[in-house]
């Protein structure tokens, strides 16, 4: 027998057996555990601080099932809280230290590379909207090269916005080439007229033409192309036709 005396202000006084005393202690421990978990729910606890508390409980041997029952959530929710910071860079974690958010926010951030994670968190903190919807919107606006969830093949599939940017860049290059051609058109046309006049007189000499025909027939063909040219556009077109014919013969 183990004697246990209630405090003087209580009217009950009796002797307890060892087993009854053990049950009493066990019930007190359970009651303290209930009070502890209730206090965690009632107090304003930041998400990352909660994550560290859960991880410490796991390290001390508390099962995930018991934590799920204590927090009145399912096991998958506990697993998300345990893995809250997996794949999140230290800079982004520092920005989220004193914030409350759902574990799905970091699940989305995990699909970004470190630098983009920091940018996304800064934007959410600045707008005071650390929500899943905001994180998903930032993920969709993230360039493929800053995403961690896309394979190289998938990154090649550019979005419409990136296609527009690429098209604008190509149009800018074409415009630059056009301006260069516009500036040089006059001098190029003058050179063509002078060359045409000189070659026309040169090929009018049958001895010269016969000599070039025997030794450099390809050069003679180009000379005749210039002589027969009426305009700059025609020269370019004739050159293109000649190139296409050469390619066809080679194939």
Phi, psi and omega in degrees: 000143178238117183278134177225123183255122175295160177301159187297331182282357176254140187280343186273136176214121181204171178262137179251147170282167181297320180293321178294323179294321178295320178296323179297314179297318181298319179294323178295321179296316179298321180295320177296321179296319178296316179298321182296310181294323177296320179296324179296320179291322185283327182278157179277102182247135181286154188297315182291323177297320176298319178301315180294323178296317180294318179297322178294321178296319178296317180296332180272005174102002178287131182285156179292325179297320180292322177294321179297320178292321181294321180272357179060043177228168179279170186293325181295326177294320177296319180298321178295323179289326178293319183265023187306316189258009180293125180082008179257133184286154183302324180296319178292324178297318179300322180290337183260003187305316186252036182236157175249133181198167180274153180300339180292340178296313179289334175299321179284319179299332181298339180277000179251157173283166191305311183298320180289327175301315180297316180299315182295317180295319178299320179294318180292320179293319181297324179269358179058037177227078178270080185235165179295318181299317179293319180295320179294321178296319178292326178294319179294330180274359182281129177300149183304325183288347178255010179256144182259353185260002182253137175280161181305322180295323181287330180293335179290338179280089186285153179282164179304322180297318180291326177295321178295317179298318179296319179296319178297322179295318180294320178296323177296320178295319178296319179298319178296317178296323179295317179297321178296317180295322179296321180290327184264358186298317183298312181293322179295319179294320178297317178298323180293318180296315180296316180295321180296317180296318181294315183290329178298316178292323182294316182283346175290341176277111186296326181293317179294316181297320179294321179296314180295324180297322182284321189259325182223072183295330180292321178294320178299321179298319178291322178299315180295328177296319179291319181297322184274001182281134179265322183218172178297318181296322179294324179296317179295319181293318179296322179296320179294320179295321180294319179296318180296320180294321178296320179295320181295319179294323181292325181281000000 
